[in-house]
Amino acid sequence: MSGKRDDDPDSGDAPWPGGGTPDPNREVRRDIYIADISARLRYACRHLSDDEFARLVLDMAEMKLRFASIDAASWPHPRS
């Protein structure tokens, strides 16, 4: 399953947008997202092979992490 996105070095593989500070809880959140997405989609995606399903879940978890990171960086936090 190699496509343009897989060959693109700027495909979003960076763990945080814009080269900012890394999120120390990223791996924990990623594992939680994977477990949640996998549980929700397993029945609906039973036609996929195990490898295809794992790739789909991983892609969705990474996308969710990137969007959360972008949202956190773009919205100012109120000061206490």
Rosetta constraint file for C-alpha pairs under 8 A:
AtomPair CA 2 CA 6 HARMONIC 5.73 0.50
AtomPair CA 2 CA 7 HARMONIC 7.29 0.50
AtomPair CA 3 CA 7 HARMONIC 6.48 0.50
AtomPair CA 4 CA 8 HARMONIC 6.13 0.50
AtomPair CA 5 CA 11 HARMONIC 6.05 0.50
AtomPair CA 6 CA 11 HARMONIC 7.39 0.50
AtomPair CA 9 CA 13 HARMONIC 7.50 0.50
AtomPair CA 12 CA 66 HARMONIC 7.63 0.50
AtomPair CA 14 CA 19 HARMONIC 7.70 0.50
AtomPair CA 15 CA 22 HARMONIC 6.72 0.50
AtomPair CA 15 CA 23 HARMONIC 7.79 0.50
AtomPair CA 15 CA 26 HARMONIC 7.92 0.50
AtomPair CA 15 CA 66 HARMONIC 7.28 0.50
AtomPair CA 16 CA 20 HARMONIC 6.31 0.50
AtomPair CA 16 CA 21 HARMONIC 7.14 0.50
AtomPair CA 16 CA 22 HARMONIC 6.02 0.50
AtomPair CA 16 CA 23 HARMONIC 7.41 0.50
AtomPair CA 16 CA 66 HARMONIC 6.91 0.50
AtomPair CA 16 CA 69 HARMONIC 6.24 0.50
AtomPair CA 16 CA 70 HARMONIC 7.83 0.50
AtomPair CA 17 CA 66 HARMONIC 7.49 0.50
AtomPair CA 17 CA 69 HARMONIC 6.86 0.50
AtomPair CA 17 CA 70 HARMONIC 6.39 0.50
AtomPair CA 25 CA 29 HARMONIC 6.16 0.50
AtomPair CA 26 CA 30 HARMONIC 5.93 0.50
AtomPair CA 26 CA 65 HARMONIC 7.71 0.50
AtomPair CA 27 CA 31 HARMONIC 6.20 0.50
AtomPair CA 28 CA 32 HARMONIC 6.34 0.50
AtomPair CA 29 CA 33 HARMONIC 6.10 0.50
AtomPair CA 29 CA 65 HARMONIC 7.88 0.50
AtomPair CA 30 CA 34 HARMONIC 6.11 0.50
AtomPair CA 30 CA 61 HARMONIC 6.19 0.50
AtomPair CA 30 CA 62 HARMONIC 7.17 0.50
AtomPair CA 30 CA 65 HARMONIC 7.05 0.50
AtomPair CA 31 CA 35 HARMONIC 6.22 0.50
AtomPair CA 32 CA 36 HARMONIC 6.16 0.50
AtomPair CA 33 CA 37 HARMONIC 5.93 0.50
AtomPair CA 33 CA 61 HARMONIC 5.51 0.50
AtomPair CA 33 CA 64 HARMONIC 7.95 0.50
AtomPair CA 34 CA 38 HARMONIC 5.82 0.50
AtomPair CA 34 CA 57 HARMONIC 6.16 0.50
AtomPair CA 34 CA 58 HARMONIC 6.50 0.50
AtomPair CA 34 CA 61 HARMONIC 5.73 0.50
AtomPair CA 35 CA 39 HARMONIC 6.13 0.50
AtomPair CA 36 CA 40 HARMONIC 6.29 0.50
AtomPair CA 37 CA 41 HARMONIC 6.06 0.50
AtomPair CA 37 CA 57 HARMONIC 6.30 0.50
AtomPair CA 37 CA 60 HARMONIC 7.75 0.50
AtomPair CA 37 CA 61 HARMONIC 7.43 0.50
AtomPair CA 38 CA 42 HARMONIC 5.69 0.50
AtomPair CA 38 CA 57 HARMONIC 6.15 0.50
AtomPair CA 41 CA 45 HARMONIC 5.86 0.50
AtomPair CA 42 CA 46 HARMONIC 5.91 0.50
AtomPair CA 42 CA 53 HARMONIC 7.95 0.50
AtomPair CA 45 CA 53 HARMONIC 7.14 0.50
AtomPair CA 48 CA 52 HARMONIC 5.75 0.50
AtomPair CA 48 CA 53 HARMONIC 5.73 0.50
AtomPair CA 49 CA 53 HARMONIC 6.06 0.50
AtomPair CA 50 CA 54 HARMONIC 6.03 0.50
AtomPair CA 51 CA 55 HARMONIC 6.19 0.50
AtomPair CA 52 CA 56 HARMONIC 6.16 0.50
AtomPair CA 53 CA 57 HARMONIC 6.15 0.50
AtomPair CA 54 CA 58 HARMONIC 6.06 0.50
AtomPair CA 55 CA 59 HARMONIC 6.02 0.50
AtomPair CA 56 CA 60 HARMONIC 6.17 0.50
AtomPair CA 57 CA 61 HARMONIC 6.11 0.50
AtomPair CA 58 CA 62 HARMONIC 6.12 0.50
AtomPair CA 59 CA 63 HARMONIC 6.11 0.50
AtomPair CA 60 CA 64 HARMONIC 6.14 0.50
AtomPair CA 61 CA 65 HARMONIC 6.24 0.50
AtomPair CA 62 CA 66 HARMONIC 6.17 0.50
AtomPair CA 63 CA 67 HARMONIC 6.15 0.50
AtomPair CA 64 CA 68 HARMONIC 6.11 0.50
AtomPair CA 65 CA 69 HARMONIC 6.08 0.50
AtomPair CA 66 CA 70 HARMONIC 6.13 0.50
AtomPair CA 67 CA 71 HARMONIC 6.05 0.50
AtomPair CA 68 CA 72 HARMONIC 6.09 0.50
AtomPair CA 69 CA 73 HARMONIC 6.21 0.50
AtomPair CA 70 CA 74 HARMONIC 6.05 0.50
AtomPair CA 71 CA 75 HARMONIC 6.16 0.50
AtomPair CA 72 CA 76 HARMONIC 7.91 0.50
